Amino acid sequence: MRPAWQTSSGAGGFALGWPMSVIAAVVIGSTLCTGGLGSVGTTLVGVLLLGLIFNLLNFEGLDPYWQTVARGFFLLVVVVLQSRLARRGARPT
């Protein structure tokens, strides 16, 4: 068997946007960016939620560029909410 790189049969840009999608799904699934808390179940919920949202955007005919912008916006909103909740929980009472 010959590897794909020897036969030039692989596409180099196949999974180009996947890292951003994976990070967004994990963070939306309530895994903290700083580490520590999170589970497979909540990550699965994040994956399903993002899949649902972007399927709906595809059905509406939204341009792929704007889908990437929306993914980044969702990620930014979740990170800001997580940081505010972490600060609220860290306040001395």
N, C-alpha and C positions, 0 to 999 in steps of 0.2 A: 504494500500500500504506500502511496506517495502522499506526503502532506499537501494541504491545499496551497501553501505558499510556493511549492515547487511547480504546481500545475497552473498557477495564476487563476484559480477558480473562485477565490474568495473576494468578497466586496469589502473594501477597506472602510467605507463610511456607513456600514450597515446599522450599527447601534450608536450612532453619533449623539443623539439626544438622551440616551438612556440614563446616564449618571444623574442628570438633573431630575428626571422622573423618579428615580429610586430614592434620592435624598428627600424629595418632596413627599413621597408616599410614607417614608419612615417618620419624618418629622410631623406630618399631618396625623399619623397614627399615634401621636403623643409620646414619641421617644425624644428625650431631651437632646439638644445639640451638644450639651456639655457632658453627656454620658450619664450613666447611672440607671435611670428608670426607663422602662419600656418592656414590651413583650411581643411575642410573635402574633398573638391575637389582635393587639391594637395596631400593629403594623399591617396586618391583613385587612383590618377595617380601613386604614388609610389607603391601601392599594385599591380596595373596592370603591371607596368614595371618589378617588381621583379617576378611576376607570369610568365610573358613572358620569362624572362631570364632563370628562373629555369626550365620551361617546355622545353625550347630548350636544356638545359644541360641534362635533363632526356632523351630526344630523342637521344642525342649523346652518352648516356650510361655512363655518368660521375658518379663515385662512390659518394654515399651520403656524405662521409667524406669530399671530395673535394668541394662538393656543399656548405657545412657549411663553409669551408675555404673561398670560393668565396663570400659568403654572408657577412662574417666578413671583407673581403677586400673591398667590395663595401661600406660597412658602414664606414670603416676607411677613404676611399677616399672622401666620401661625407662630413664627419665631418671636415676633413682637409680643403676642399674647402670652407665650410661654415665659418670656423674660419678665413681663409685668406680674404674672402669677407667681413666679419664683421670688421676685422682690417683695411682693405682698406677704408671702409665706415666711420670708426671712426677717421681717420686722419684729423687733422685740416688743412684748406686750406688757 
